[in-house]
Every structure is written in C-alpha cells, then in structure tokens.
Amino acid sequence: MADNAVSVFASFHPREGRAGDLRSLLAWMVERTRVEPGCERYDLYEERDAGGVLHLFERYRSQQALEAHRATEHYIEYRRQVADLLQEPIGVVVLDPIDVGG
C-alpha cells in the first residue's frame, strides 16, 4: 500500500523584536494541531545561532488531512496573526518521501 502521507517544512524569520511573539504563536499552534486526527507530526525547531528563526516539520496522514488542518479555526487565526510577526513570507516546502524511517 502506498504512503499517502504529506510532509511540510515551514520556515519563519521573525521581524525585529517579534521573535518571542512568533514563538508563542507557533507553540499555541503546536498544542492545537497535534490533537487533530490527521496529524502525525507537528514539531517546532529553532535554528541554532540564527536570531530566532523557527521551523515547523509537519506530517499529515493524507492531503485531505492537510486540507482539514488548513480549515480549522486555529489555523485561520494563526494565519491572521503571523504576517505581522515576520520579516519575510513563510518559506513552505511540501515533501514527498523517498527513504523515510519509521
């Protein structure tokens, strides 16, 4: 059976003086997204020595699960707030697995 999971890697570069606000908003998203039925991973990382640059690694069971995530109230609220906290647009990369361990 084929793996229909969808992985997303998103990068966030905070605006000067907004790194703490960005971290708080993304931590709020982690708490809410991890309990979604189609979410397999939603992990937040800080890039070492990069001035508060944050990265999210997300994995959903299917494209439909990702779409359901993007329709949640918390995702809509996050999108409403996040742009004001960023120095540049979110860098989003959707990944297809080649060799992924369990």
Order of alpha helices (4+ residues) and beta strands (2+ residues): beta-alpha-beta-beta-alpha-alpha-beta
